[in-house]
Amino acid sequence: MKMRTHRRPRLTTPLVRVDGELRPTSWESALTAAAAGLGKVKATHGGTALGLFSCSKATNETNYLAQKFARTVLGTNNIDSCNRT
């Protein structure tokens, strides 16, 4: 079987949507935009409108921090992981 050699290039800079178009931005600006978007959803629909998906390959400590973040910052108990697979 022949492997594909043409792949789309990976993103090397974050993008934010401005007026319906994706534009490059700094990491700080992208994280600020993401936080604002999560905050808007939480303010409009409550924390239960948000969820978090964790990874079974992460350490127990990382998964603990993920659920702690979801419960205390996002205000949701909607946490899942791929531990069943």
DSSP file (Angstrom, degrees, kcal/mol; ACC not computed):
  #  RESIDUE AA STRUCTURE BP1 BP2  ACC     N-H-->O    O-->H-N    N-H-->O    O-->H-N    TCO  KAPPA ALPHA  PHI   PSI    X-CA   Y-CA   Z-CA
    1    1 A M              0   0    0      0, 0.0     2,-0.4     0, 0.0     0, 0.0   0.000 360.0 360.0 360.0 137.3    0.0    0.0    0.0
    2    2 A K        -     0   0    0      1,-0.0     2,-0.2     3,-0.0     3,-0.0  -0.747 360.0-133.1 -93.9 132.7    1.3    3.4   -0.9
    3    3 A M        -     0   0    0     -2,-0.4     2,-0.3     1,-0.1    -1,-0.0  -0.563  25.2-109.7 -81.6 146.0    1.3    6.2    1.7
    4    4 A R        -     0   0    0     -2,-0.2    -1,-0.1     1,-0.1     3,-0.0  -0.572  28.0-172.6 -72.7 135.1    0.0    9.6    0.8
    5    5 A T        +     0   0    0     -2,-0.3     2,-0.7     1,-0.1    -1,-0.1   0.573  63.6  79.7-104.9 -12.8    2.8   12.1    0.6
    6    6 A H        +     0   0    0      2,-0.0     2,-0.3     0, 0.0    -1,-0.1  -0.860  57.4 161.9-100.6 116.1    0.7   15.2    0.1
    7    7 A R        -     0   0    0     -2,-0.7     3,-0.1    -3,-0.0    -2,-0.0  -0.933  45.3-100.1-128.3 152.6   -0.8   16.5    3.4
    8    8 A R        -     0   0    0     -2,-0.3     2,-0.0     1,-0.1    -2,-0.0  -0.503  50.4-104.3 -67.7 139.3   -2.2   19.8    4.3
    9    9 A P        -     0   0    0      0, 0.0     2,-0.1     0, 0.0    -1,-0.1  -0.334  36.5-110.7 -65.6 147.4    0.3   21.8    6.3
   10   10 A R        -     0   0    0      1,-0.1     2,-0.3    -3,-0.1    -3,-0.0  -0.427  33.3-103.0 -74.4 152.3   -0.1   22.0   10.0
   11   11 A L        -     0   0    0      1,-0.1    -1,-0.1    -2,-0.1     4,-0.0  -0.574  34.3-179.5 -72.3 137.2   -1.1   25.3   11.6
   12   12 A T        +     0   0    0     -2,-0.3    -1,-0.1     1,-0.2    -2,-0.0   0.435  68.3  42.0-115.8  -5.4    1.8   27.0   13.2
   13   13 A T  S    S-     0   0    0     13,-0.0    -1,-0.2    14,-0.0    13,-0.1  -0.990  90.2-103.5-139.2 147.1   -0.1   30.1   14.5
   14   14 A P        -     0   0    0      0, 0.0    11,-2.1     0, 0.0     2,-0.4  -0.313  32.2-148.3 -69.9 155.4   -3.5   30.3   16.2
   15   15 A L  E     -A   24   0A   0      9,-0.2     2,-0.3    12,-0.0     7,-0.1  -0.947  10.3-168.2-123.4 144.4   -6.4   31.6   14.2
   16   16 A V  E     -A   23   0A   0      7,-2.4     7,-3.0    -2,-0.4     2,-0.6  -0.957  28.0-114.7-127.1 151.6   -9.5   33.6   15.4
   17   17 A R  E     +A   22   0A   0     -2,-0.3     2,-0.5     5,-0.2     5,-0.2  -0.765  34.1 178.1 -90.1 120.9  -12.6   34.3   13.4
   18   18 A V  E >  S-A   21   0A   0      3,-3.3     3,-1.6    -2,-0.6    -2,-0.0  -0.985  73.5 -16.0-124.0 119.9  -13.1   38.0   12.6
   19   19 A D  T 3  S-     0   0    0     -2,-0.5    -1,-0.1     1,-0.3     3,-0.1   0.877 130.6 -51.6  53.3  40.6  -16.2   39.0   10.6
   20   20 A G  T 3  S+     0   0    0      1,-0.2     2,-0.4    -3,-0.0    -1,-0.3   0.488 120.3 104.1  80.8   3.2  -16.6   35.4    9.5
   21   21 A E  E <  S-A   18   0A   0     -3,-1.6    -3,-3.3    -5,-0.0     2,-0.4  -0.954  71.6-122.2-122.9 137.5  -13.0   35.0    8.3
   22   22 A L  E     -A   17   0A   0     -2,-0.4    -5,-0.2    -5,-0.2    -7,-0.0  -0.623  35.1-179.3 -78.1 129.2  -10.2   33.2   10.1
   23   23 A R  E     -A   16   0A   0     -7,-3.0    -7,-2.4    -2,-0.4     2,-0.0  -0.976  30.4-105.9-130.7 143.3   -7.2   35.4   10.7
   24   24 A P  E     +A   15   0A   0      0, 0.0     2,-0.3     0, 0.0    -9,-0.2  -0.332  46.8 164.0 -64.3 147.2   -3.8   34.7   12.3
   25   25 A T        -     0   0    0    -11,-2.1     2,-0.1    -2,-0.0     3,-0.0  -0.903  38.9 -80.2-151.1 177.6   -3.3   36.1   15.8
   26   26 A S     >  -     0   0    0     -2,-0.3     4,-2.4   -13,-0.1     5,-0.2  -0.411  39.3-114.3 -80.7 162.4   -1.0   35.7   18.9
   27   27 A W  H  > S+     0   0    0      2,-0.2     4,-2.7     1,-0.2     5,-0.2   0.906 117.5  53.3 -63.0 -40.5   -1.4   32.9   21.4
   28   28 A E  H  > S+     0   0    0      1,-0.2     4,-2.1     2,-0.2    -1,-0.2   0.916 110.7  46.1 -61.2 -43.5   -2.4   35.4   24.1
   29   29 A S  H  > S+     0   0    0      2,-0.2     4,-2.3     1,-0.2    -1,-0.2   0.895 112.8  50.3 -65.8 -40.7   -5.1   36.9   21.9
   30   30 A A  H  X S+     0   0    0     -4,-2.4     4,-2.4     2,-0.2    -2,-0.2   0.914 111.7  47.1 -65.4 -42.9   -6.4   33.4   20.9
   31   31 A L  H  X S+     0   0    0     -4,-2.7     4,-2.5     2,-0.2    -1,-0.2   0.876 111.5  51.6 -66.6 -37.1   -6.5   32.2   24.5
   32   32 A T  H  X S+     0   0    0     -4,-2.1     4,-2.3    -5,-0.2    -2,-0.2   0.911 111.0  48.0 -63.7 -42.2   -8.3   35.5   25.5
   33   33 A A  H  X S+     0   0    0     -4,-2.3     4,-2.3     2,-0.2    -2,-0.2   0.897 112.0  49.3 -65.2 -40.6  -10.9   34.9   22.7
   34   34 A A  H  X S+     0   0    0     -4,-2.4     4,-2.4     2,-0.2     5,-0.2   0.924 111.8  48.4 -64.7 -44.3  -11.4   31.3   23.8
   35   35 A A  H  X S+     0   0    0     -4,-2.5     4,-2.5     1,-0.2    -2,-0.2   0.898 111.4  50.6 -62.4 -40.7  -11.9   32.3   27.4
   36   36 A A  H  X S+     0   0    0     -4,-2.3     4,-2.3     2,-0.2    -1,-0.2   0.903 110.0  50.3 -64.2 -40.7  -14.3   35.0   26.4
   37   37 A G  H  X S+     0   0    0     -4,-2.3     4,-2.1     2,-0.2    -2,-0.2   0.919 112.2  46.2 -64.2 -43.9  -16.3   32.5   24.3
   38   38 A L  H  X S+     0   0    0     -4,-2.4     4,-2.5     1,-0.2    -2,-0.2   0.907 112.6  51.5 -63.7 -41.0  -16.5   30.0   27.1
   39   39 A G  H  X S+     0   0    0     -4,-2.5     4,-2.6    -5,-0.2    -2,-0.2   0.877 108.4  51.3 -62.9 -38.1  -17.5   32.8   29.5
   40   40 A K  H  X S+     0   0    0     -4,-2.3     4,-2.3     2,-0.2     5,-0.2   0.917 110.9  47.2 -65.8 -43.8  -20.3   33.9   27.2
   41   41 A V  H  X>S+     0   0    0     -4,-2.1     4,-3.2     2,-0.2     5,-0.5   0.931 114.0  48.2 -62.3 -44.6  -21.7   30.4   26.9
   42   42 A K  H  X5S+     0   0    0     -4,-2.5     4,-1.9     1,-0.2    -2,-0.2   0.912 113.4  47.0 -62.9 -43.1  -21.6   30.0   30.7
   43   43 A A  H  <5S+     0   0    0     -4,-2.6    -1,-0.2    -5,-0.2    -2,-0.2   0.860 120.0  39.3 -66.7 -35.8  -23.2   33.4   31.3
   44   44 A T  H  <5S+     0   0    0     -4,-2.3    -2,-0.2    -5,-0.2    -1,-0.2   0.904 135.8  13.3 -80.9 -43.9  -25.9   32.7   28.7
   45   45 A H  H  <5S-     0   0    0     -4,-3.2    -3,-0.2    -5,-0.2     3,-0.2   0.470 104.6-112.6-117.3  -5.0  -26.7   29.0   29.3
   46   46 A G    ><< -     0   0    0     -4,-1.9     3,-1.7    -5,-0.5    -1,-0.2  -0.035  42.3 -68.1  88.4 163.3  -25.0   28.1   32.6
   47   47 A G  G >  S+     0   0    0      1,-0.3     3,-1.9     2,-0.2    -1,-0.2   0.760 123.9  70.3 -61.4 -27.3  -22.1   25.9   33.3
   48   48 A T  G 3  S+     0   0    0      1,-0.3    -1,-0.3    -3,-0.2    -2,-0.1   0.638  85.5  69.1 -69.5 -10.9  -24.1   22.7   32.4
   49   49 A A  G <  S+     0   0    0     -3,-1.7    -1,-0.3    -8,-0.1     2,-0.2   0.595  95.6  69.5 -77.9 -10.3  -23.9   23.9   28.7
   50   50 A L    <   +     0   0    0     -3,-1.9    28,-0.4    -4,-0.2     2,-0.3  -0.693  61.8 179.7-106.4 159.3  -20.2   23.2   28.8
   51   51 A G        -     0   0    0     -2,-0.2     2,-0.4    26,-0.1    28,-0.2  -0.962  16.2-141.7-151.4 168.1  -18.3   19.9   29.0
   52   52 A L  E     -b   79   0B   0     26,-2.5    28,-2.1    -2,-0.3     2,-0.5  -0.999   4.2-156.4-138.3 137.1  -14.8   18.6   29.1
   53   53 A F  E     -b   80   0B   0     -2,-0.4    28,-0.2    26,-0.2     2,-0.2  -0.967  17.2-168.6-115.2 124.1  -13.3   15.5   27.5
   54   54 A S  E     -b   81   0B   0     26,-3.3    28,-0.7    -2,-0.5     2,-0.4  -0.562  18.3-115.4-108.2 172.1  -10.2   14.1   29.1
   55   55 A C    >   -     0   0    0     26,-0.2     3,-1.1    -2,-0.2     8,-0.1  -0.903   1.5-146.8-116.1 136.0   -7.7   11.4   27.9
   56   56 A S  T 3  S+     0   0    0     -2,-0.4    -1,-0.1     1,-0.2     7,-0.1   0.690 100.0  63.8 -71.0 -17.5   -7.0    8.0   29.5
   57   57 A K  T 3  S+     0   0    0      2,-0.0    -1,-0.2    -3,-0.0     2,-0.1   0.614  86.3  92.1 -81.4 -11.6   -3.4    8.3   28.4
   58   58 A A  S <  S-     0   0    0     -3,-1.1    -4,-0.0     1,-0.1     2,-0.0  -0.369  89.8 -94.3 -75.5 161.6   -2.9   11.4   30.6
   59   59 A T     >  -     0   0    0      1,-0.1     4,-2.4    -2,-0.1     5,-0.2  -0.283  31.5-110.7 -70.8 161.8   -1.7   10.9   34.2
   60   60 A N  H  > S+     0   0    0      1,-0.2     4,-2.4     2,-0.2     5,-0.2   0.879 120.6  54.7 -58.4 -38.0   -4.1   10.6   37.1
   61   61 A E  H  > S+     0   0    0      2,-0.2     4,-2.4     1,-0.2    -1,-0.2   0.903 107.9  48.0 -64.3 -41.7   -2.9   14.0   38.2
   62   62 A T  H  > S+     0   0    0      2,-0.2     4,-2.2     1,-0.2    -2,-0.2   0.917 113.0  47.8 -65.7 -43.1   -3.6   15.6   34.9
   63   63 A N  H  X S+     0   0    0     -4,-2.4     4,-2.3     2,-0.2    -2,-0.2   0.866 110.4  53.1 -65.8 -35.2   -7.1   14.0   34.8
   64   64 A Y  H  X S+     0   0    0     -4,-2.4     4,-2.3    -5,-0.2    -2,-0.2   0.940 110.2  47.1 -63.0 -46.4   -7.7   15.2   38.4
   65   65 A L  H  X S+     0   0    0     -4,-2.4     4,-2.6     1,-0.2    -2,-0.2   0.869 109.8  54.6 -63.3 -36.0   -6.8   18.7   37.4
   66   66 A A  H  X S+     0   0    0     -4,-2.2     4,-2.4     2,-0.2    -1,-0.2   0.933 111.3  43.2 -63.4 -46.2   -9.0   18.6   34.3
   67   67 A Q  H  X S+     0   0    0     -4,-2.3     4,-2.3     2,-0.2     5,-0.2   0.870 113.2  52.6 -69.6 -33.8  -12.1   17.5   36.4
   68   68 A K  H  X S+     0   0    0     -4,-2.3     4,-2.8     2,-0.2     5,-0.4   0.919 110.6  48.0 -65.1 -43.1  -11.2   20.1   39.0
   69   69 A F  H  X>S+     0   0    0     -4,-2.6     4,-2.2     2,-0.2     5,-1.7   0.930 111.9  50.0 -60.5 -46.8  -11.0   22.8   36.3
   70   70 A A  I  <>S+     0   0    0     -4,-2.4     6,-2.4     3,-0.2     5,-0.7   0.913 117.3  39.7 -60.3 -43.2  -14.4   21.7   34.8
   71   71 A R  I  <5S+     0   0    0     -4,-2.3    -2,-0.2     4,-0.2    -1,-0.2   0.902 125.9  31.6 -76.9 -40.9  -16.1   21.7   38.2
   72   72 A T  I  <5S+     0   0    0     -4,-2.8    -3,-0.2    -5,-0.2    -2,-0.2   0.877 131.5  26.4 -89.4 -37.9  -14.7   24.9   39.7
   73   73 A V  I  <5S+     0   0    0     -4,-2.2    -3,-0.2    -5,-0.4    -2,-0.1   0.916 131.7  32.7 -91.6 -51.1  -14.0   27.1   36.7
   74   74 A L  I   <S-     0   0    0     -5,-1.7    -3,-0.2     2,-0.1   -24,-0.2   0.760  96.3-134.6 -79.3 -24.0  -16.5   26.0   34.1
   75   75 A G      < +     0   0    0     -5,-0.7     2,-0.3    -6,-0.4    -4,-0.2   0.861  60.9 121.4  74.4  36.1  -19.2   25.0   36.7
   76   76 A T        -     0   0    0     -6,-2.4    -1,-0.3   -28,-0.1    -2,-0.1  -0.954  55.1-161.4-132.8 150.8  -20.0   21.7   35.1
   77   77 A N        +     0   0    0     -2,-0.3     2,-1.8   -27,-0.1    -6,-0.1   0.261  62.5 116.6-103.3   6.0  -20.1   18.1   36.0
   78   78 A N        +     0   0    0    -28,-0.4   -26,-2.5    -8,-0.1     2,-0.4  -0.560  39.6 142.4 -78.5  83.9  -20.1   17.1   32.3
   79   79 A I  E     +b   52   0B   0     -2,-1.8     2,-0.3   -28,-0.2   -26,-0.2  -0.986  18.3 163.6-128.7 133.8  -16.7   15.4   32.2
   80   80 A D  E     -b   53   0B   0    -28,-2.1   -26,-3.3    -2,-0.4     2,-0.3  -0.937  12.0-170.1-142.9 165.7  -15.9   12.2   30.2
   81   81 A S  E     -b   54   0B   0     -2,-0.3     3,-0.4   -28,-0.2   -26,-0.2  -0.922  37.2-109.2-148.2 173.5  -12.9   10.4   29.1
   82   82 A C  S >  S+     0   0    0    -28,-0.7     3,-1.4    -2,-0.3   -27,-0.1  -0.020  73.5 123.1 -97.1  30.3  -12.0    7.5   26.7
   83   83 A N  T 3   +     0   0    0      1,-0.3    -1,-0.2     2,-0.2   -28,-0.0   0.712  63.8  65.7 -63.6 -21.0  -11.2    5.1   29.6
   84   84 A R  T 3         0   0    0     -3,-0.4    -1,-0.3     1,-0.2    -2,-0.1   0.655 360.0 360.0 -78.1 -14.7  -13.7    2.6   28.4
   85   85 A T    <         0   0    0     -3,-1.4    -1,-0.2     0, 0.0    -2,-0.2   0.467 360.0 360.0 -91.9 360.0  -11.9    1.8   25.1
